[in-house]
């Protein structure tokens, strides 16, 4: 507060999955800036840490010289901040600008050099489905973005890349199809196995435990979101029709997160089948509930928490 930042202007974040900018104005004079990570309870919650990637000031005394941009970054004349070259470009010190990689190479934003494109494999393209319309839908194959592979020595998109008039997907366990071909969950006290067209009441001596099951991944559920932060090879988790994966070609210091927001009742649990194909010393899969880490996951298992 003595530095000119009022208490009401302090920037406090309790749970956050990606980096955000915080900007404050201060009055003229000498100041001490301070960052504090405060815990109110014992134990660990989430990653139990805060991270700062960049700190900058404006309005300070002029520097005697201009600072050289870090490797992989550039700026325009008169700029007060360096920025990364776009995807597919790297900074050329001799030309003093971002230059495009060769066709058989790629570069993620901020990369110091272009990398060779590996031959494309089937996991480099995905199938997406249009919304169900009058009992039919369209399947479209497309490359995972950004494209990091080459089809010169690898696979190509399936032919044809668009398939029309496919039947709509069957409703999951506990739901039935409606007149508009959308799925509706069964009310409490009733059940429906996959393929049933109506909800059946539970007989005496039994009860219907509320379940939600997803074994095909044609499209993201409304309560699921994904994102990648860092040296990303893909924008987030990827739909692969029969499964989802965390993407490929991820660089160092990358966080690829998948989030689902669900309201459950008493005694609820979540079960999922997973597999990891990575060096456990360099990467891993974490499962968290409400930001609190429940378990690190390795190998291939059925997990129930």
Secondary structure, 3 states (H helix, E strand, C coil): CCCCCCHHHCCCCCCCCCCCCCCCCCCCCCCCCCCCCCCCCCCCCCCCCCCCCCCCCCCCCCCCCCCCCCCCEECCCCCCCCEECCCCEEEECCCCEEEECCCCEECCCCCCCCEECEECCHHHEEEEECCCECCEEEEEEEECCCCCEECCCCCCCCCCCEEEEEECCCCCCCEEECCCCCEEECCCCEECCCCCCCCEECCCCCCCCCCCCCCCECCCCCCEEEEEECCCCCCCCEECECCEECCCCCCCCCEEEEEECCCCCCCCCCEEEEECCCCCCCCCEEEEECCEEEEEECCEEEEEC
